[in-house]
């Protein structure tokens, strides 16, 4: 099976436009996000080339790609917010050990009683110094706070959304890795095809030189065949350079050690993938797409946040108090002390703060609903596009294979006619170019067909499982 990179690639001979019927190159959404193009390199480079299958590349990418790592840390932050929201519903208990040394000026406290001299005793204006010790346990228990309850429910939905966002990031990484890997396979196949074309061009050139030396061919035939040969050699240089650059790109995506060389293997199966009916595909997409499920969770979270904002007008019920031991000396000269307080707090006037919170939460809810509706339309578009690309590229593969056979037959006949002296190199060069164009169409069609498989797996929300199944890659 042969492969190639997309149209207009640097490896295309002479920088010409893509052959007729060649589909445009598909780019993964993750490739537009620089986060998914980076990674944290794992390990150190070895002196030998690392054998790397598509499954190996996906596994490495899921461990080291920066997009996955960033989303995982964001999920941990959301989980921390959930714990913080839960703490608003749970009792708060603190302990206190204290020792107090005190002296009081009664006059400073407003105690200005002066007894007459004949009273026989006097009240001192200074009391102390004296000391006491205390060991107390303080507790505050929220009995009813609908705002805290709603905030906790919102945080639970945010956690669900964050978990699904990590799954979505993994799907994007699988798509980016798969497309980058297939691009390398395309480059390698193009190198093989170009070398074969160079061998054929060199044979025609050698034959033209011999015929010219024998006096049965003109010098222009030699010149034409030599120009064709040089064009193929130039194409080989460009394609080889692109091959090495694309290997660097894949290494960055999957976190290979800096400077680590690797080899790849053609992952495509010989069995053609049958496209599923559109209603079934859309149903699977809405059920499995993690970004869609995450968007639904964010809508629920925004609804709970709006309830929490409205609940700021509701009264809250709390209980608080302490219990402990207090006296001149703990354990020897002390006594138990306690206090219990129940309180209802309610808002009287807040200057419009609650109204502002409600309007802000309502605007957030509207944004989340709009995002969900937009994503639903985007999923419908991606599924339909993936199915169309799968059908179109599959048909192009069939046509390109048939055209490749015809172009090969034409080239062999032209070479035979030239060897027999019936024609000149014009016909041979044209036949060689027709073979090259036919090979280009076949390579591009097969590449686009396999990219369409990856796009379909992503559109259905089953990138990890789908790509491995579509290309017979077992974990």
Buried (B, 14 or more C-beta within 10 A) or exposed (E): EBBBBBBEBBBBBEEBEBBEBBBEBBBBBBBEBEBBBBBEBEEEBEEEEBEBBBBBBBBBBBBBBBBBBBBBEBBEEBBEBBEEBBEBEEEEEEEEEEEEEEEBEBEEEEEEEEEEEEEEEEEEBEBEEEEBBBBBEBBBBBEEBBBBBBBBBBBBBBBBBBBBBBBBBBBBBBBBBBBBBBBBBBBBBBBEBBBEBBEBBBEBBEBBBEBBEEEEBBEEBBBBBBEBBEBBBBBBEBBBEBBEEBBEBBBBBBBBEEEBBBEBEBBBBEEEBEBBEEEEBBBBBBEBBBBBBBBBBBBBBBBBBBBBBBBBBEEBBBBBBBBBBBBEEBEEEBEEBEEEEEEEEEEEEEEEEBEEBBEEBBEBBEEBBEBBEEBBEBBBEBBBBBBEBBEBBBEBBEEBBEBBEEBBEBBEEBBEBBEEEEBBBEBBBBBBBBBBBBBBBBBBBBBBBBBBBBBBBBBBBBBBBBBBBBBEBEE
